[in-house]
Amino acid sequence: SVVTGNYRLSVSGDNLGATVVNGVNMLKDTLFQPVTISQKPTFNIGTFTASRSTMITGVQLDLELEADSRLRNCIVFVGKTPDVSADAGTYLLSYTIPVQANRTKVVYTIPVDALNNARIFFGEEIYFAAYSYVVGDASAYVDPATGNYTYTALGAMLSDTTIAP
């Protein structure tokens, strides 16, 4: 008994990231819409710290994980407020950091230019949220209100704060 129209379709499940498809055209009582979703990662980041790099070229991110024989990803969100997270509208920058098989430590530097382009300048507090992230995640979708991606196939969040170089 669903009428013809334009709908928003949301699909989710246990241990799966949610996927939202906007603009689904529904003909009366008929729907065919292929949707891909991703399993949430089975690993988490052990520790995460953000600090000015020693050469003041940017912000250094240090991530430690347990050894794993699989290729993994971590995703880090950067913002100017403590509520930074994977939610659209809370972050200014995001970085997907690949972790090679059996690596337990990853160091990644966000350049000062990237921070400045995001309107983060010298002496300002920067907030970070880091997550384990599925390789080839199909559950990320664009939030129409902000134009930012929303990521839903994520592990537990770790956060940190530092001062912009």
Solvent accessible surface area in square Angstrom, and as a share of the most:
residue,aa,sasa,rsa
1,S,137,0.88
2,V,66,0.38
3,V,101,0.58
4,T,83,0.48
5,G,29,0.28
6,N,107,0.55
7,Y,87,0.33
8,R,152,0.56
9,L,45,0.23
10,S,74,0.48
11,V,48,0.28
12,S,78,0.50
13,G,35,0.33
14,D,135,0.70
15,N,111,0.57
16,L,58,0.29
17,G,1,0.01
18,A,27,0.21
19,T,11,0.06
20,V,13,0.08
21,V,37,0.21
22,N,65,0.33
23,G,44,0.42
24,V,6,0.03
25,N,116,0.60
26,M,22,0.10
27,L,122,0.61
28,K,130,0.55
29,D,84,0.44
30,T,85,0.49
31,L,89,0.44
32,F,177,0.74
33,Q,65,0.29
34,P,97,0.61
35,V,47,0.27
36,T,91,0.53
37,I,53,0.27
38,S,10,0.07
39,Q,107,0.48
40,K,82,0.35
41,P,24,0.15
42,T,99,0.57
43,F,29,0.12
44,N,81,0.42
45,I,10,0.05
46,G,53,0.51
47,T,73,0.43
48,F,14,0.06
49,T,72,0.42
50,A,7,0.06
51,S,48,0.31
52,R,92,0.34
53,S,10,0.07
54,T,131,0.76
55,M,154,0.69
56,I,92,0.46
57,T,78,0.46
58,G,0,0.00
59,V,0,0.00
60,Q,49,0.22
61,L,0,0.00
62,D,27,0.14
63,L,0,0.00
64,E,78,0.35
65,L,11,0.05
66,E,146,0.66
67,A,68,0.53
68,D,29,0.15
69,S,91,0.58
70,R,116,0.42
71,L,93,0.46
72,R,5,0.02
73,N,18,0.09
74,C,0,0.00
75,I,1,0.00
76,V,0,0.00
77,F,0,0.00
78,V,0,0.00
79,G,1,0.01
80,K,82,0.35
81,T,67,0.39
82,P,106,0.67
83,D,92,0.48
84,V,7,0.04
85,S,18,0.11
86,A,4,0.03
87,D,83,0.43
88,A,22,0.17
89,G,52,0.50
90,T,32,0.18
91,Y,19,0.07
92,L,88,0.44
93,L,34,0.17
94,S,46,0.29
95,Y,36,0.14
96,T,68,0.40
97,I,3,0.02
98,P,76,0.48
99,V,1,0.01
100,Q,100,0.44
101,A,46,0.36
102,N,96,0.49
103,R,116,0.42
104,T,64,0.37
105,K,94,0.40
106,V,13,0.07
107,V,76,0.44
108,Y,72,0.27
109,T,55,0.32
110,I,0,0.00
111,P,67,0.42
112,V,36,0.21
113,D,101,0.53
114,A,24,0.19
115,L,1,0.00
116,N,48,0.24
117,N,128,0.66
118,A,17,0.13
119,R,168,0.61
120,I,0,0.00
121,F,89,0.37
122,F,150,0.63
123,G,43,0.41
124,E,57,0.25
125,E,87,0.39
126,I,0,0.00
127,Y,38,0.14
128,F,1,0.00
129,A,0,0.00
130,A,0,0.00
131,Y,18,0.07
132,S,0,0.00
133,Y,21,0.08
134,V,31,0.18
135,V,73,0.42
136,G,69,0.66
137,D,22,0.12
138,A,38,0.29
139,S,0,0.00
140,A,26,0.20
141,Y,36,0.14
142,V,66,0.38
143,D,31,0.16
144,P,96,0.61
145,A,95,0.73
146,T,67,0.39
147,G,51,0.49
148,N,44,0.22
149,Y,108,0.41
150,T,17,0.10
151,Y,31,0.12
152,T,32,0.18
153,A,0,0.00
154,L,21,0.10
155,G,18,0.17
156,A,61,0.48
157,M,92,0.41
158,L,56,0.28
159,S,74,0.48
160,D,42,0.22
161,T,56,0.33
162,T,20,0.12
163,I,60,0.30
164,A,1,0.01
165,P,11,0.07
